């Protein structure tokens, strides 16, 4: 597997990053855009020119979104587990001596 060097730009700064061979440049582009967008949002809200401060606040915002998404995913998985348990409890086992049904064409005995 070969590593590649990509040049990206975030918040007006160019960076060369090493990526693994199978990583998609389009995916890296999406990540770059997200970080750049967050940094611009933080810069506007904080009215700060300190790039390090902006980067740290953007990282905190991204981490917050990650943790909130993970919490929501955990809640959905828990709800799904409860639903699966409820569905399993609703299943009625069919006993061998239960009523049997026949075709409507058959005449009654």
PEFEN-V712248 format. One record per helix or strand. SS is the DSSP state (a for helix, b for strand). FROM is the first residue (numbers start at 1). LEN is the number of residues. If there is no record, write none. Layout:
BEGIN
ss & from & len
SS & FROM & LEN
SS & FROM & LEN
END
This chain:
BEGIN
ss & from & len
b & 4 & 7
b & 13 & 7
a & 25 & 22
a & 51 & 40
END
